[in-house]
């Protein structure tokens, strides 16, 4: 599996010649449009910076509901949560997507998660190979809560998303609050070929 970050909450997962794209943004967000041809598009919620599937040529499978399905060898489960810490009263619902790739890696994408997860949800999502977690606050959990969630879920790799960069057109917190001085790797992409044994690897991806 090859995982790339395209900025904000948008990632592509490539495996066995197929591409799954998560949370594509519109032109107002500030990042370049992902140069991919997706076979599957996942959308965690229907805000403009996460649901711009219409920027891509038709022919993909669109998943924007919290259910389970298989497409092109990807096993996809959506878990319904909230975009805020008041049961969705401010910003509505959000989907945490759990994706198992054709080569067996489990990736959890938190979308715009806005609250602590309950113990049942933590147990369901625990120990993914990769956790993609928002860290910028304002509209989601912040760096401190993202660190707490990372401890609870104990992924083998965690990648922060949804934070302020020089290209993002609106204000969010920076990634440093989440990193909090911990060692991390900065990569152009994440390639996984075998399962990790233990521990949590922190990776900050460059967007492209």
C-alpha positions, 0 to 999 in steps of 0.5 A: 500500500502507498498512502499520500497526503494531498493537504487538509484531510485528503489522502489517497491509498493505492493498492493493486492498481486501484486508488481510494481517495478520502475527503477531496476538497474544493478549489477554495481550500488552497491546495492543488487538486490531487493528481489522481484518478480515483476508483473509490471516493470516501467523504466523511461529511458534506462540507466543501473542504471534504466533499468535492467529488464532482472535481473528478471524472465520473466512474468512481464508487462514492461512499458518504454513508456510515455503513459497510461495503467492499469495492475493488478489494477495499473493505470499508466501514463507516462509523457515525460520530459527531463534528463537534462536542455537543452531539452534532448541534453545531456542525452535524455528523461525521464519519470515521472510516475504517478501511482494510486495503487489498493487501491487509493493512487497516487504515482509520481516517477520523474525518472532522472528529469533534469529540472524545470517542466512547469506550465502545468505539475505541475498542472497535477501532483499536490498533490500526496500522495507520491512524489519520487524525485531525489536530488543528482544533477550531472545527475538530479535536485539537492537538492535545485531544488528538494525542489522547486519541492516539494513546487510546487507539494505539496505532502502529503509525499515526499521521496528523492532518487538518492543520494550518499550513502556508497554503491553507486559506483559513486558520487552524492550529499548527501541527506542533501542538500534536507533536509536542516535541516527540520524534517524528519522520517527515516523508513524501509518502508512506509505503507499507509492505509488512505489519509493524510489531509494536509502538507508534510511529509518528509520520508527518507527510508532505502534501502534493 
